[in-house]
Each structure stands twice: as C-alpha cells, then as structure tokens.
Amino acid sequence: MTRIPENFISTSLLADMLKNKAQVAKYSSELSTGYKVSEPGDSSYASTISQMRGTLVEIEGQKSRVSTATGYLERQEAIFEQFNDILIRANEIAAQAANETNSEVERSQLAQEVYEIRNQVVGLANSTYLGKYVFAGGADDTPAYDTGYAASQFTTPSSGQENAVIAYSTNTDSSLVRSVPVTNDLSVQVNATGPAIFDDAIRGLTQLGRALSGFKTEWTSTNPPVPNNTTSVAYTFPTEYTQQTQDIQTAMDLIERAREQDVIPAQTAVAGRMRRLQAASSLLELSEASAKGVLSNLQEADVIESATRLSEAQTALNASLTVTTQLLNQSILDYL
C-alpha cells in the first residue's frame, strides 16, 4: 500500500480550508451588500455589466442636461407669461387714452405708467438664468438691452424718458443662439435673441409714451429703426389733438401686433420644446429602468440563496478546521 505523504495531506486540507473560507467571505459579502457581483470581472457577463454601467452613467448625464434645458425654458415661459400680461395692460392704457374726452394733460399723466411698463419689459428682456442672459444670444455676460446701445436718441425733448431709445446689444455673439444636445438624438434651443421677441413691443411702448407725453414719433427705415428727429417733434395743441389720438391708436396697434406676432409665437415655441424635453425625459426614465433591471438580474444576490450557501460554507469551513486540527495534533504526537 502506498503511503500518502503527510505534507500532501496537510496541503490539501489547507487548500480546502482556504476555499471554504473564501466561500464564507463571498456569501457574507453578498448578504451585507446585496450584490453577488462587485466588479464586472466577477461574472461571466462582464461585458454586459460593463455596458449597462456605462449606459447608466450616460443616462445620468443626459438627465442632467434635460433638467438644465428645462430650467431655461421654464424661465422663458414665465417671462413670456408676464410679458403678455404687461402688453395687455399697456393696450388698456392706450385704449383709455385714445378716448377724446381726455385732455392733453390727462393723457400726459398716463405716460408715466407706460414708461414703467417699458422698464418692466426691458427688465424681462434682460432676465438671466444660471448667471447667463437668456435673450442676449451667445453674449452670456452682457444685458440684451440697454439705453447705452442705442444708435441715437430723440432730440425732442433733449432729456428724460421721452428722449430715451432702448436698443438691442451689438456685442459679439449677441446674434447667436445655443442648442443643448440633451440626448444622442435630440438637441434643444435653450436661449434666444431679443429683437424678434422684444423690439416691436419696446418700440410701440416708446411711441405710446411719447404720444401721451405730447411728442410725435417717426422712425427711419433702417434695420434696426432709429429716430427720425426731423419729424419727431412736439404736437401743436389744440390743432394736432386728433393727430395725437391717431398716434396713440397706431402705437396701440403696434403693441398688440407685437403681442400676437412676437410674444405668443415665442410662448408656443417654448412650449413645444418643453414637450420634446418631457418626451425625452420619459424615454430616459424607461431606458434607465431597463438598464437597472438588467444589472439587477446580473448583479444582485438572492438573499435566501446567499444565506443558505453561507450556512453551508460555514459548516464546511468548521469541518475543515476540525479535521486539520486533529491531523496536526496526531502529526505532532508522532514525533513525541
């Protein structure tokens, strides 16, 4: 009979003990973390796990961009809602003033509210989001509108609110718009340039305020228009009272046209972009849930199964320790 060397037996027992110890550690980890795979290499589905983890990272970035873009558009939506309400109020004032029962003095008293409305509109046009001017195109750090950017001012009168012309900035990049690639298949415009939205309204409010204050308003045919100071002079009352009424009505028409053709379409466009973002967000949620489901199936441990296997591994480890201890004790006695 061939005698098995004791060192071979010892080595085998030690290997079994270490194997059982590793199994105990593995199933203990599964119970404590809830995962049977910590790293992609721990599974035969390593490439799938790695791909799903990468997909989840990508989706998280896309969700962040969707959130940022939605914030920009929600800011614009709120601005346009206020803008629309303000222009409605301006036309109410114009309609009230156009009534020829009002004297020139009573009309001039309404001018102050019109200029306050114009200031409100300029404030909305210079709104920011995350520190960037929303309607300044790509000129993020420059207000969209400021009296300092006017090509010229009215010379009659020579000062005051009736003199001011508020024009769009001509700074570098002020004509650019920015689109954000929120997903692989979708880019959404998140800012805008002011002229198409605010210019007509500001010009109409300027005309209305000047008419109520007693001054005619004519613009050049340039783009953008600037004051034609030859004809933008004071009315002669009472001779030109009817002319003042007509100019008030003209300004009212311009303000209403700006509301209908500039503000409302801008609102509609923003609402459309927001719907696209909402659809993209829903698809991202579905993709995220799908990727997490795949990872869950590949990575997450079955708690009951892990507990059973841990118990079996602990039993095997205890048996290995007992046998190893007995063998070592016998081996030592052989040498006594």
LOTIKOL-512698 format. One line per 2 residues: their letters; for each residue y, x, z of C-alpha. Coordinates in Angstrom, 3 decimals. Layout:
a) Y,X,Z  ...
REM end
This chain:
mt) 0.000,0.000,0.000  3.439,1.312,-0.962
ri) 5.790,1.607,1.959  9.325,0.326,1.221
pe) 11.877,2.868,2.390  13.915,1.728,5.330
nf) 17.177,2.741,3.703  16.381,0.432,0.754
is) 15.766,-2.453,3.139  18.967,-1.685,5.004
ts) 20.960,-1.510,1.801  19.533,-4.834,0.585
ll) 20.240,-6.544,3.880  23.764,-5.174,3.926
ad) 24.362,-6.381,0.347  23.090,-9.851,1.259
ml) 25.273,-9.920,4.349  28.370,-8.920,2.359
kn) 27.554,-11.510,-0.289  27.225,-14.233,2.343
ka) 30.436,-13.066,3.986  32.238,-13.300,0.631
qv) 30.908,-16.841,0.171  32.193,-17.820,3.614
ak) 35.616,-16.387,2.730  35.612,-18.180,-0.643
ys) 34.800,-21.632,0.712  37.099,-21.148,3.719
se) 39.913,-20.398,1.252  39.064,-23.495,-0.784
ls) 39.277,-25.675,2.322  42.532,-24.128,3.537
tg) 44.353,-24.065,0.150  42.683,-26.956,-1.642
yk) 42.097,-24.734,-4.686  38.855,-23.295,-5.991
vs) 40.766,-21.053,-8.444  43.631,-18.880,-7.211
ep) 44.048,-16.777,-10.334  43.115,-17.615,-13.935
gd) 40.526,-14.812,-13.862  38.614,-16.595,-11.100
ss) 37.396,-19.163,-13.643  35.631,-19.197,-16.990
ya) 38.517,-21.432,-18.119  41.022,-18.626,-17.600
st) 42.827,-19.101,-20.925  43.197,-22.856,-20.420
is) 44.514,-22.411,-16.881  46.990,-19.774,-18.040
qm) 48.133,-22.016,-20.884  48.609,-25.028,-18.609
rg) 50.581,-22.973,-16.094  52.806,-21.703,-18.898
tl) 53.258,-25.243,-20.159  54.368,-26.424,-16.711
ve) 56.926,-23.602,-16.465  58.266,-24.532,-19.903
ie) 58.426,-28.226,-18.995  60.322,-27.421,-15.800
gq) 62.939,-25.552,-17.839  63.215,-28.424,-20.298
ks) 63.619,-30.948,-17.480  66.420,-28.824,-16.057
rv) 68.198,-28.800,-19.438  67.728,-32.563,-19.775
st) 69.284,-33.005,-16.337  72.282,-30.826,-17.225
at) 72.824,-32.557,-20.571  72.517,-35.974,-18.905
gy) 75.148,-34.939,-16.375  77.576,-34.008,-19.159
le) 77.020,-37.300,-20.943  77.259,-39.396,-17.774
rq) 80.585,-37.701,-17.074  81.808,-38.641,-20.561
ea) 80.505,-42.194,-20.219  82.521,-42.659,-17.011
if) 85.620,-41.154,-18.662  85.392,-43.468,-21.673
eq) 84.997,-46.491,-19.434  88.213,-45.586,-17.600
fn) 89.921,-44.705,-20.881  89.096,-48.091,-22.374
di) 90.409,-49.933,-19.320  93.622,-47.887,-19.355
li) 94.324,-48.672,-23.005  93.744,-52.375,-22.366
ra) 96.375,-52.190,-19.626  98.776,-50.350,-21.970
ne) 98.460,-53.135,-24.531  99.088,-55.738,-21.863
ia) 102.361,-53.974,-21.078  103.216,-53.787,-24.788
aq) 102.482,-57.472,-25.269  104.669,-58.309,-22.286
aa) 107.480,-56.094,-23.529  107.326,-57.431,-27.102
ne) 108.419,-60.831,-25.823  112.053,-61.031,-26.875
tn) 113.044,-62.790,-23.699  113.123,-59.284,-22.195
se) 116.360,-57.364,-22.269  116.618,-53.695,-23.220
ve) 116.929,-52.870,-19.527  113.799,-54.830,-18.603
rs) 111.915,-53.100,-21.389  113.042,-49.685,-20.204
ql) 111.707,-50.481,-16.745  108.218,-50.893,-18.211
aq) 108.360,-47.469,-19.854  107.596,-45.623,-16.624
ev) 104.176,-47.256,-16.284  103.410,-46.379,-19.904
ye) 104.166,-42.710,-19.251  101.990,-42.831,-16.153
ir) 99.203,-44.221,-18.331  99.758,-41.409,-20.819
nq) 99.448,-38.914,-17.960  96.199,-40.595,-16.918
vv) 94.846,-40.312,-20.458  95.736,-36.615,-20.591
gl) 94.022,-36.159,-17.235  90.869,-37.770,-18.618
an) 91.072,-35.628,-21.749  91.258,-32.544,-19.520
st) 88.233,-33.552,-17.450  85.708,-30.883,-16.502
yl) 82.018,-30.789,-15.753  80.405,-27.821,-14.024
gk) 83.720,-26.000,-14.366  83.969,-26.463,-18.155
yv) 86.480,-28.610,-20.035  84.441,-31.364,-21.652
fa) 86.794,-32.175,-24.553  88.097,-28.694,-25.336
gg) 85.328,-27.885,-27.802  83.981,-24.419,-27.103
ad) 87.109,-23.334,-25.198  85.460,-23.977,-21.840
dt) 88.184,-22.432,-19.689  91.237,-23.957,-21.397
pa) 92.548,-27.517,-20.911  92.162,-29.630,-24.011
yd) 95.737,-30.956,-23.838  98.982,-29.546,-22.526
tg) 102.636,-30.013,-23.488  102.781,-26.262,-23.978
ya) 100.596,-26.564,-27.069  102.927,-28.954,-28.895
as) 104.174,-27.719,-32.259  107.556,-29.280,-31.468
qf) 109.216,-31.720,-29.118  111.540,-34.648,-29.721
tt) 115.159,-33.642,-29.753  116.382,-37.120,-28.835
ps) 116.569,-37.207,-25.907  116.691,-33.497,-25.155
sg) 114.616,-33.710,-21.947  112.436,-35.986,-19.860
qe) 109.205,-37.791,-20.602  110.686,-39.281,-23.789
na) 111.120,-35.742,-25.095  107.550,-34.564,-24.486
vi) 104.861,-34.253,-27.142  101.323,-33.709,-25.892
ay) 99.102,-31.952,-28.401  95.569,-30.600,-28.535
st) 94.960,-26.960,-27.725  94.719,-24.498,-30.602
nt) 92.868,-21.865,-28.574  89.900,-20.008,-30.017
ds) 86.756,-22.165,-30.238  88.654,-25.380,-29.452
sl) 87.222,-26.890,-32.657  83.601,-26.155,-31.734
vr) 81.043,-28.475,-30.172  77.988,-27.436,-28.196
sv) 74.463,-28.755,-28.579  71.767,-28.043,-25.997
pv) 68.118,-27.615,-27.122  66.597,-29.747,-24.387
tn) 63.055,-29.690,-25.824  61.323,-27.976,-28.716
dl) 62.110,-30.956,-30.957  65.421,-32.228,-29.602
sv) 68.959,-30.848,-29.387  71.764,-32.992,-27.990
qv) 75.524,-32.541,-28.296  76.960,-32.352,-24.784
na) 80.683,-31.852,-25.313  83.339,-32.941,-27.780
tg) 86.689,-32.028,-29.255  89.608,-34.120,-28.095
pa) 91.554,-35.038,-31.268  89.127,-37.610,-32.672
if) 88.986,-39.357,-29.301  92.415,-38.979,-27.680
dd) 95.059,-38.078,-30.283  95.794,-41.562,-31.612
ai) 95.902,-43.066,-28.142  98.274,-40.386,-26.847
rg) 100.491,-40.772,-29.917  100.505,-44.562,-29.520
lt) 101.435,-44.289,-25.845  104.191,-41.830,-26.723
ql) 105.572,-44.261,-29.309  105.336,-47.165,-26.883
gr) 107.027,-45.294,-24.061  109.854,-44.102,-26.306
al) 110.355,-47.567,-27.809  110.583,-49.129,-24.358
sg) 112.975,-46.373,-23.287  115.222,-47.114,-26.289
fk) 114.197,-44.439,-28.813  112.708,-44.664,-32.291
te) 109.663,-42.575,-33.133  108.729,-41.168,-36.518
wt) 106.046,-38.574,-37.256  105.626,-36.138,-40.111
st) 102.660,-36.469,-42.479  101.240,-33.116,-41.372
np) 97.919,-32.738,-39.573  98.490,-32.996,-36.705
pv) 101.711,-35.010,-36.982  104.825,-33.703,-35.249
pn) 108.131,-35.462,-34.516  110.418,-36.220,-37.432
nt) 113.569,-35.624,-35.454  115.851,-36.792,-38.254
ts) 114.815,-40.404,-37.719  113.534,-40.276,-34.119
va) 116.864,-41.254,-32.615  118.148,-43.855,-30.156
yt) 118.324,-47.536,-31.074  121.717,-49.102,-31.503
fp) 121.804,-52.251,-29.395  122.054,-55.135,-29.904
te) 121.845,-54.520,-33.669  118.412,-52.876,-33.576
yt) 116.850,-55.016,-30.865  114.478,-56.627,-33.369
qq) 113.602,-53.175,-34.710  112.694,-52.170,-31.159
tq) 110.405,-55.213,-30.909  108.680,-54.285,-34.161
di) 108.212,-50.687,-32.990  106.678,-51.899,-29.731
qt) 104.235,-54.012,-31.742  103.449,-51.046,-34.029
am) 102.684,-48.872,-31.014  100.528,-51.640,-29.558
dl) 98.556,-51.820,-32.832  98.046,-48.047,-32.816
ie) 96.784,-48.115,-29.224  94.386,-50.965,-29.970
ra) 93.167,-49.216,-33.111  92.573,-46.062,-31.077
re) 90.548,-48.074,-28.577  88.454,-49.771,-31.258
qd) 88.020,-46.871,-33.677  88.016,-43.861,-31.335
vi) 87.047,-44.778,-27.787  84.394,-47.428,-28.383
pa) 82.555,-45.383,-31.069  82.645,-42.368,-28.723
qt) 81.125,-44.550,-25.989  78.427,-45.736,-28.390
av) 77.608,-42.183,-29.478  77.270,-41.005,-25.881
ag) 75.081,-43.985,-25.028  72.826,-43.123,-27.973
rm) 72.485,-39.511,-26.849  71.670,-40.645,-23.334
rr) 68.910,-42.904,-24.659  67.455,-39.956,-26.549
lq) 67.542,-37.881,-23.375  65.877,-40.669,-21.407
aa) 63.108,-40.839,-24.016  62.728,-37.047,-23.889
ss) 62.607,-37.155,-20.096  59.841,-39.768,-20.182
ll) 57.803,-37.677,-22.614  58.275,-34.604,-20.429
el) 57.055,-36.540,-17.401  53.939,-37.576,-19.317
se) 53.331,-34.022,-20.544  53.804,-32.667,-17.037
as) 51.377,-35.205,-15.577  48.815,-34.345,-18.263
ak) 49.105,-30.585,-17.684  48.880,-31.046,-13.918
gv) 45.810,-33.229,-14.389  44.070,-30.531,-16.431
ls) 44.975,-27.886,-13.859  43.807,-30.133,-11.054
nl) 40.400,-30.566,-12.672  40.061,-26.834,-13.275
qe) 41.581,-25.507,-10.058  41.449,-27.985,-7.204
ad) 38.478,-27.896,-4.864  36.274,-30.817,-3.855
vi) 36.861,-30.767,-0.099  33.484,-32.301,0.799
es) 31.592,-29.960,-1.505  33.521,-26.925,-0.230
at) 32.840,-27.908,3.398  29.117,-28.289,2.672
rl) 28.933,-24.945,0.906  30.921,-23.283,3.682
se) 28.402,-24.554,6.213  25.538,-23.244,4.086
aq) 27.271,-19.887,3.618  27.908,-19.555,7.357
ta) 24.251,-20.341,8.090  23.122,-17.739,5.552
ln) 25.561,-15.192,6.971  24.348,-15.779,10.510
as) 20.751,-15.358,9.337  21.649,-12.124,7.560
lt) 23.343,-10.807,10.676  20.331,-11.721,12.843
vt) 17.793,-10.052,10.533  19.966,-6.979,10.085
tq) 20.428,-6.625,13.846  16.692,-6.945,14.509
ll) 15.850,-4.388,11.828  18.375,-1.925,13.097
nq) 17.053,-2.325,16.663  13.467,-1.673,15.507
si) 14.552,1.326,13.474  16.254,2.871,16.478
ld) 13.205,2.268,18.694  11.032,4.106,16.167
yl) 12.989,7.225,16.915  12.814,6.941,20.705
REM end
